[in-house]
Amino acid sequence: MAQDRYILNFKGSPPLPADDVRLIRAKSHVVDSSRKTLLVEVQEDEVVYELARKLPDWTVKKETQYAVPTTRPRVKKTPKA
């Protein structure tokens, strides 16, 4: 089953509240973290909605991935034979 990734951003000033981080780690898998942000993986979207309700000082957004465009030159028009 595919896991969805979400970005949780703390609105307050660092450090992150230990109780909040403990709850997040109990409900999801933390992939990466920074001073005010956590990247988490969850099996079900309901888990994220539950975290958002319980943690009002956090914002929750689904991770968006973009394809890296190619910089390789291409021929716009084929040469006439």
Residue, then its C-alpha position, 0 to 999 in steps of 0.5 A: m500500500a502506498q504511503d502519502r507524505y505530508i509536511l507539518n510546519f510549526k507556527g511557533s518559535p523553535p524548539l518544537p514542543a516535545d509532546d507534539v513531536r511524540l504524538i506525531r511520531a506515534k501516529s506516523h513515520v517521520v522521514d525528515s525534520s528541520r528546525k520548524t518542519l517535519l516530513v511524515e509518511v502515513q498509511e491513511d489520510e485520516v491520521v493526518y486529519e486527526l493530527a491537524r485537529k489535535l495540534p492547532d499550532w501546526t499547519v499540514k500540507k500534502e507533499t507536492q513533487y515536480a518533475v525536473p525538466t530536461t535541459r538537453p537541446r532538442v531538434k525543433k524541426t527535422p532536416k529535409a532529406 
